[in-house]
């Protein structure tokens, strides 16, 4: 990590606010049949989403595999969905194709807003036009272009530090947040992510529901995304590196890795087979030893 990034990292870990501007998707869904259509596409139960509340949800395909993870917000009788840049168009098209089937409207708002991720603090914008998503690890703000400078002034007044993509990547992995195309993709079966509250097992049918429910009620996942902590110094770990047991059996693969200055250890995200998921299990990556760690690595 560069010295400038390390200084900012230490400042953030000491309690100061860090922020980064990113490209994300923002999609608005409305109409009298919005709940009906959304519940046929998403893993979570939109009907239970109260006004000004939000939830995690996934868009699966017919095989229960992941198309996208989104956050949904219910506000003023509309639903807003925040997507990653890489899944934005896919989610929009998946929703838009149903607009001809009933009272269901989809509007892509992405170009009207600028997006700021604040990964370590619950900073709240005072502008009513902002759309804010909250999580256990911070807040995400969609800010209209016309009030963008006002928002930046509020950040500066709060002493917020703008962080680099490289520093954000370290914070992301420390907090156990998967990235589409890196830690998850269309080969991922939705329950393998292990995200609490992502799936409702009590609502009606949706695309991919049969397979996802069968895994939950009749057995268990074959593997799950989890954390790995390396004890060795000067560790070189790369995505797709194979994870093995002490006796050489395949136990999974690495997806992301970074050095955590706070832990003073290299950490990684990876898919580990069910039999080896217990926290504290020792596994091998090449000649290196790693210990399974439940996510997140660091609680904010």
Secondary structure, DSSP 8 states (H G I E B T S, - for coil): --HHHHHHHHHHHTT--EEEEE-EEEEEEESTTHHHHHHTTBSS-GGG--TT-EEEEEEE-TTSBEEEEEEEEEETTEEEEEEEGGGHHHHHHHHHTTTTSSS-EEEE-GGGEEEEEETT-------TT-EEEEETTEEEEEEEGGGHHHHHHHHHHTT-EE--HHHHHHHHHHTT---BTTTB-TTSBGGGG--TTS--SSS---TTHHHHHHHHHHS--SEEEEEEEE-SSS----TT-EEE-TTS-EEEEEEEEEEETTTTEEEEEEEEEGGG-STT-EEEETTEEEEEE-S-SS--
